[in-house]
């Protein structure tokens, strides 16, 4: 993981609470990082007194804090222009609860940042982290868009290094679609007819061994690895909740005509129903094609 020396927290001038500022502050204190607060007003000016009120207590904690304001619309264009090439190592933004139970509402700005922000992006909720946060790294080896699991290793490196620096606990998760079922489906037979229980069990054991081997160099033991056959949209939110994950680390990679899209296992439904904060780590080539 590159050194996180500068953290930028996006301030919502319309919100009564600022979880992005709170968690960026938490990280800055533990990482010894400089903190920048960026208020973005799409209608009118930022309320007078907001930024000084946010900055003053942080400086009293001994943090190096800068504050800036942007005004205009659309918001995502302002933010991406500000972040492009900026010496920022981590961007933190809050997300909003949805009226539906257990769901997060990702705004258009959130999705635009996920797809277009080259820096690691932490999308946070109001729920505070544990004193020793649980960090769940979601990997997907064998994905066609990530030959050689390059992004998976970057996810694991980031999760392990962050965990070590904030005294967190790292776990690893992977959901996979069994090739035995895919083969049966390709033959025209219903999966229940074409797949034996023994074949599925053997493939699950091979997959688990692969993920355990992938995670081992990053200090993650087999007991902290979760692997199941099935759909990521069901598996990842459940494992995040069962493991009391504070942060789920996922990856985004450049994908040709789609411009920017999360890897297949991180579909929008997965993100919307994830109970934890989300840290999106980008592939090493992600910034090369920006802006698009």
N, C-alpha and C positions, 0 to 999 in steps of 0.2 A: 504494500500500500504506500503510495507517495505520502510524504509528510503533509499533514493537514495544518498549515500555518495560517490560513485565512479562511474564515467562515462567513458567508453572507446569509443573513436572515431576512426574508421578505416580510415586511410589515403590512398588515391590512388595516388601513385607517378607519374602516367602517366597523371593525370587530371590537367587542368589549374585552376579549381576551386575546393574548398573543402567544399561543403555544409554540410557534416557530422561534420566537425570541427566547422563550424559556428554555427550550431544548438546545438551541444554538449556544446559549449561555452556559448550560450544563456541560456541553462538549468543550467549549472554549476554555473553561476553567480546568478541565482534566487534561486537555491536550496542549495547553499553553498557547492557544491560537489567538490571533487578532480577530476581532469581531466587527463586522460591518452591518448596520441596519439600513435597509432600503425600503422606504415607504413609497407606495405606488398609488397615486390618486387618479382614477379614470374620470371622475366628475368633480370639477372644482379643485380647490387646494387641500392639502393635508391639514387637518385641524391644528390650529396653533397650539403649541405647548405639548403636543403628543410626543414628538421626538426627544425634546429635552427631558421629558418625564421618564421616557424609557432609558435614555442614555445615562442620566445622573447616577442611579443606583448601581449600574454596571461598572462605572468608573470607580465608584466607592469600593467595589469588590477587588479593584486592582487590575481590571481588564483594560486592554487597549481597544477603544471603541470609536468607530467613525459612523456618522449618520448622513444619509443623503435622501433626497426626494426626487421622484419622477412624476410627471403629469402628462396625461394623454391617453389615447386609445388606438388600437386595441392593446390590452395589457400584455399579452404574450409577446407582441412584437417589441414593445418597449423593453421587456425583460431580456429577451433573447439578444437584442442589439446591445444591451448593457453588459451581458455576460460573455458575449463573443470575444474571445481573446483576453478576457479579464484575468488578473492574477488571483483567482479565487479557487480554493481547493475543495470546497463543499458548499452547496446551496441548500438552504432549509426553508421550506414553505409549509404552511398549514393546509389541511384539507377540512372539509365540512361534513358534519353528520347529515344523513338522509332521513326522511320521515319513515322509510321502511326499516324494520328492525334489523340490527346488525349490519347495516350497510353504510358505506362511505360514498359521498357524492364527489366524484372527481369532476372539476369544472373543465371547460374547454382550455383554460390557461394551464391547468395541471397536465392535461394530455399533451398540449403543445410543448411544455417544458420536458416531459418525459421523452418525447420524440426529438426535440431540437436542442436541448441543453447538453453541451459536451461534458460539463463537470458532473461529478456524482451528485445526485439529487435526493434529498431526504424529505419525504412528504409525511407530515406528522399530524397526530390527533391530540386532543386535549389530555388524554390519559397519561399520567406521569409514568416514567420508567422505574423499574426496580433499582435499588442501590447497585446491584450487580446485574445489569441488563442481560437478557437472553437474546442472542443474535442467531437467527435462523437463516442459513445460506441455502437458497433454492437453486439447484443445479440441474442440468439437462444434457449429459454427455451423449454424443451420437447425433445431436441435432444437425440437420443438413446445413444450417446457416452458421454453424460454429465447428467446423472440422478441427479435430485435435483438441477439443474442449479448451481452447484458448480463453474464452470468456469465462468458462466455469472456473478455471484456475485463478483468473483475476477476481472473480466473486469470492472464492475461498481465501485468497490472499488478503483481500480487503476486510472480510469478516474476521479472519483470525487476527490480523494486526490491530484492527479497531477493538476487538475483544480484549486483547492483551493490554492495550493502553487505557481502557476504561474499566478494567477488571470485570469484563463481561464473560458470559458462558456461551460458547459457540456450538450450534447444532447444525446438521445438514439434512436436507430433505430432497427426495426425488420421486416423482410419479412417472411411470412409463407405460406405454401401450405395448402389451406382450406381442412379440413377433409370432408366437404360436397362434394367437387369435387372428392376427393379420393374415397369416398363411391360410387359415381355415376360411376366412372371409373371401380371400382371393380365389379359392377353389370353388366358391359357390355354395359351400356348406354352411349351415348355421354354426356359429362359434361353439354352442353347447354340444354339437355333434362332432365337430372336427378337432376339438382340443381335449387332451387327457389331463386329468388333475396332476398326474406325475410330471408331465411336460411343463405345465404352468409353474409347478413348484420348483422344478429344476431351473427354469428361466429366471424366476424370482430370486433364487439363491445366487445365480451368476450375476444378476444385476446388482444385488446387494454387495457382493464381493467387489464388484467394479467400483461402486460408490465409496465403499470403505477404503479401498486402495487409493482412490482419488483424494479423499479427505485426510488420510493419515499424515502426509507431509506437512499439513497445516495444524497439526496437534489435535485433531478431532478424532476421538476414539470410536470404536465400533458401536459402543453403547449410546452414542449421541447421533447416530445415523438412522434416518427414517426413510425406508424405501417400500413402496407399494405399487402393484399393478393397478392401473385405473386412470381416471381423468384428473388432471392437475386442478381443475376448477373446483373439484370436490375435496381433493386430498390436502392441498396446501393450506387453505383457510382452517381446516380441521386440525392439522398438525400444529399450525401456529397457535391455535387456541389451547390445544392439549399440552403443549410445551411451554405455555405462558410466554410466548415470544414477545419481546418489546420491539424488536426491529427485524424485518424480513429483508434480506438482501437478494435482489434479483438483477438480471442483466438485460441490457439493450444493445442491439448490434445493427450496423448498417445493412440494409437489405434491398439493394437495387432500386427498382421502380417504386417500392413501397416507402422509399426514403428512410424512414425510421420506424421501426416497430419492435415491440418487445418480442423476445423469443416465444415460440409456440406455447410453451408451458405457462406463460404469464399473460394469458388472454385477459381482456378487460373484465370479464366476470370474476376472474381470480382476484384481481386488484380491488374491485368494488366490494367484495365480501371478505377481504382480508381484515382480521381484527387488529392487526399490529400496524405500527408505522412501517413505511416502505422506503428502503434505500435502493435506488436504481444506479447501478454501476455500468459504465459504458465500455464498449470494446475500445481497444487501443486506436483503431482506425476511425472512431466515431467522429472526431472533430475534423478529420481531413476533408470531408465533403461539405462542411458547413461554411456559410449559410446555404440552404437549398431553396 
